Amino acid sequence: MSRAGVSVRRAVEADGPVILNMIRELAEYERLSHLVTADEQALGAHLFGPRPYAEALIAEFEGEPCGYALFFHTYSTFVGEPGVYLEDLFVPKTFRGRGAGMALLRAVAAVAVERGCARLEWAVLDWNEPAVRFYEAAGGNPLSDWTTFRLDGSALAALADLADPGAS
């Protein structure tokens, strides 16, 4: 897939270091660098191992990686259809304004449509006005009536310890 000098392709295992570097750049931009614990081995196993948990696309400008999108499948019980959740879409500052972000978003949307998915969803930090404007311009609608919850670390482990071992 190519648009305005930007091409998008599926990531391959050799892209792991490039993706990880852009994940770190994204975390720095979002002021969350202290939360990045991913490494090349884990990323490679989870994206390209025997049971991939997510997929990635790479945008290139003149053959140089200029962005990535990382996504995975979801399922809506209300709609009774699969969906796609866009975990990350990132274009380094030096490549912004060349169409890489929109090319990546279109490519993820195309994957969702090709796979018969009913929706494409993602989250944006409230303060990230450039991203909010970008997604609104692409036709995205904010879901202001939902609150995201998360369990991780010791809270996740503590809840799992309360689970009935016979339930799984």
C-alpha positions as CSV (number, residue, x, y, z in Angstrom):
1,M,0.0,0.0,0.0
2,S,1.5,3.4,-1.0
3,R,0.3,7.0,-0.7
4,A,2.2,10.2,-1.3
5,G,5.7,8.6,-1.2
6,V,4.8,6.6,2.0
7,S,4.3,2.9,1.8
8,V,3.0,0.5,4.4
9,R,3.9,-3.1,4.9
10,R,3.4,-5.8,7.4
11,A,6.2,-5.9,10.0
12,V,8.6,-8.8,10.0
13,E,10.7,-10.2,12.8
14,A,13.7,-8.2,11.7
15,D,11.7,-5.0,12.4
16,G,11.6,-5.7,16.1
17,P,14.5,-3.3,17.0
18,V,12.9,-0.5,14.9
19,I,9.5,-1.1,16.5
20,L,11.0,-1.1,20.0
21,N,12.9,2.1,19.3
22,M,9.6,3.8,18.1
23,I,7.7,2.4,21.1
24,R,10.3,4.2,23.3
25,E,10.0,7.4,21.3
26,L,6.2,7.2,21.7
27,A,6.5,6.7,25.4
28,E,8.8,9.7,25.6
29,Y,6.3,11.8,23.7
30,E,3.5,10.7,26.0
31,R,5.7,11.3,29.1
32,L,5.5,7.6,30.0
33,S,9.1,6.5,29.4
34,H,9.3,5.2,32.9
35,L,6.7,2.6,32.1
36,V,8.5,0.9,29.2
37,T,9.8,-2.5,30.2
38,A,9.4,-4.2,26.8
39,D,12.5,-5.7,25.2
40,E,13.3,-7.1,21.8
41,Q,12.9,-10.7,22.9
42,A,9.4,-10.2,24.4
43,L,8.3,-8.1,21.5
44,G,9.5,-10.6,19.0
45,A,7.8,-13.5,20.8
46,H,4.5,-11.7,21.1
47,L,4.4,-10.3,17.5
48,F,6.1,-13.1,15.5
49,G,6.1,-16.2,17.8
50,P,4.0,-19.3,17.5
51,R,0.9,-17.5,19.0
52,P,1.1,-13.9,18.1
53,Y,-0.9,-11.6,20.4
54,A,-0.6,-8.5,18.2
55,E,0.3,-7.5,14.7
56,A,2.3,-4.5,13.4
57,L,2.6,-2.5,10.3
58,I,5.6,-0.4,9.3
59,A,5.3,2.8,7.3
60,E,8.3,3.7,5.1
61,F,9.3,6.9,3.4
62,E,11.9,6.5,0.7
63,G,12.7,3.0,2.1
64,E,13.3,4.3,5.7
65,P,10.9,3.3,8.5
66,C,8.9,6.3,9.4
67,G,6.2,5.0,11.7
68,Y,4.4,2.0,13.0
69,A,0.9,0.8,14.0
70,L,0.4,-2.1,16.5
71,F,-3.0,-3.7,16.8
72,F,-4.9,-6.8,17.9
73,H,-8.4,-8.3,17.6
74,T,-11.2,-7.7,20.1
75,Y,-14.8,-9.0,20.2
76,S,-18.0,-7.2,20.8
77,T,-20.7,-9.3,22.4
78,F,-23.3,-6.7,21.8
79,V,-22.6,-6.6,18.1
80,G,-21.6,-10.2,17.8
81,E,-18.7,-9.3,15.6
82,P,-14.9,-9.1,15.9
83,G,-13.1,-5.7,16.0
84,V,-9.6,-4.3,16.0
85,Y,-8.0,-2.3,18.8
86,L,-5.2,0.0,17.7
87,E,-2.8,0.0,20.6
88,D,-0.2,2.3,19.0
89,L,0.1,4.5,16.0
90,F,3.3,6.5,16.0
91,V,5.3,8.6,13.5
92,P,8.6,10.2,14.7
93,K,8.6,14.0,14.7
94,T,11.0,14.1,11.7
95,F,8.5,12.3,9.5
96,R,5.3,14.0,10.5
97,G,3.3,15.8,7.9
98,R,4.2,13.4,5.1
99,G,1.1,11.2,5.3
100,A,2.6,8.3,7.2
101,G,0.1,8.5,10.1
102,M,-2.9,8.5,7.8
103,A,-1.4,5.8,5.6
104,L,-1.0,3.6,8.7
105,L,-4.5,4.3,10.0
106,R,-6.0,3.5,6.6
107,A,-4.0,0.3,6.4
108,V,-5.3,-0.8,9.9
109,A,-8.8,0.1,8.8
110,A,-8.3,-2.0,5.6
111,V,-7.2,-5.0,7.7
112,A,-10.3,-4.6,9.9
113,V,-12.6,-4.4,6.8
114,E,-10.9,-7.3,5.1
115,R,-11.4,-9.5,8.2
116,G,-15.1,-8.6,8.6
117,C,-14.6,-6.5,11.7
118,A,-17.4,-4.3,12.9
119,R,-15.2,-1.6,14.5
120,L,-11.8,-0.1,15.0
121,E,-11.1,1.4,18.4
122,W,-8.2,3.2,20.1
123,A,-7.5,5.4,23.1
124,V,-5.8,8.9,23.1
125,L,-4.4,10.8,26.0
126,D,-6.7,13.7,26.9
127,W,-3.9,16.3,26.6
128,N,-2.7,15.0,23.2
129,E,-4.6,17.6,21.1
130,P,-2.7,16.9,17.8
131,A,-3.7,13.2,18.0
132,V,-7.3,14.1,18.9
133,R,-7.5,16.4,15.9
134,F,-5.9,13.8,13.7
135,Y,-8.3,11.1,14.7
136,E,-11.3,13.4,14.5
137,A,-10.3,14.4,11.0
138,A,-10.1,10.7,10.0
139,G,-13.7,10.3,11.2
140,G,-13.1,8.9,14.7
141,N,-15.6,9.7,17.4
142,P,-14.6,10.0,21.1
143,L,-16.5,7.8,23.5
144,S,-16.7,10.2,26.4
145,D,-19.2,8.0,28.3
146,W,-16.7,5.2,28.9
147,T,-13.9,5.0,31.5
148,T,-10.9,2.8,30.9
149,F,-9.9,0.6,33.9
150,R,-6.6,-1.3,34.2
151,L,-5.2,-4.0,36.5
152,D,-1.5,-4.7,36.4
153,G,1.4,-5.7,38.5
154,S,0.6,-6.7,42.1
155,A,-3.1,-5.7,41.8
156,L,-3.5,-8.2,38.9
157,A,-1.6,-10.9,40.7
158,A,-3.7,-10.3,43.9
159,L,-7.0,-10.6,41.9
160,A,-5.7,-13.7,40.1
161,D,-4.9,-15.3,43.5
162,L,-8.6,-14.9,44.4
163,A,-9.8,-16.7,41.3
164,D,-11.3,-20.2,41.7
165,P,-8.6,-22.6,40.4
166,G,-11.3,-24.9,39.1
167,A,-12.8,-22.1,36.9
168,S,-10.2,-22.1,34.2
